[in-house]
C-alpha cells in the first residue's frame, strides 16, 4: 500500500491547511411529479490544499519522489488526514471496530469529562491484563500520537499501547479519580496496519473517553468521530506537476492539491 509521506518533523501537513467537503445527492423523479432525494455517500469527496514551507532538501526529495511514484494524478494512495482523528467511533467502545479481549467487560453510561454520560467503564475480570484496541490502515513506520481521557475510582496503573506486525510500544499511566488526558507518542516498526489500545491490569477498573490517534508527535484538539476515521484509501493528486520554489539555500515551499472520493468521516 502507498501512503502519503510523513515529513522529518513527524507530520503529514503544516498549518494553515485547507480542506473542502463535497457531497452528492441522487434525485429520483416519480411519474406523479414527486421527488425522492437521497444522499450518495459513494459520491462524497474531500479535497485538501496542503501548503508546505521551510522544507529541507531531504523533505523536498521525499515529496518529489512520492509524486513521481504516483505519476502525478494517475495512481491512488492512502492519506492520513492531518486535520482529523484517525480512529472510528472515538466515543463508542462497543462498536465492532473496537476489539476487547475476552474477559474485559465494556459498559456504557459513565459520566464523561464534559459532564455528559459518554464515558465507558472497562472492568478486567481476568487474572492477567486485558486490553481493548482498534486497528487503522496506516504504516507502522510512521510516528503517531494516541490520546484519550482516563480516570479510576482507586489509583491504578494502565498501559497505552501501539502495535504493528508483532512489535509493541507502550506507556504506563497512573490514574486517579480525576479525569486526565494521557498520550503515547512514537513509531512502532514496519508493516501495514497499526493497532492502538488501552490495557487494564488484572482486577482493575478504569473509565475511558474520547480516544484519538493522529499522525504527528503530540496530541491536538480532540475530534469526535463516528462510522469512520480520517484514513482515506482512495486519494489522488489533483495536479499533474509539482512545483517547488526555493526560498533560501536548502529551504523550499510548495502546495499540494489532493482529492479523495467516496469517503467522509461521518458518512454512514
Secondary structure, DSSP 4 states (H G I P E B T S, - for coil): --BPPPPTTS-S--SS-EEEEE--EEEEE-TTS-EEEEE-GGG-EEEEEEEEEEE-HHHHHHHHHHHHHTTTTTS-EEEE-TTS--SSSTT-TTSTTSEE-TTEEEEEEE--TTSSS-EEEEEE-SSS-EEEEEEEEEETTS-EEEEEEEE-SS-EEEEEEEEETTEEEEEEEEE-SS-EEEEEEE---SSEEEEEEEEE-TT-EEEEEEEEEESSSS--S----SS--SEEEEEEES-S----EEEETTEEEEEEEEEEES--TT--
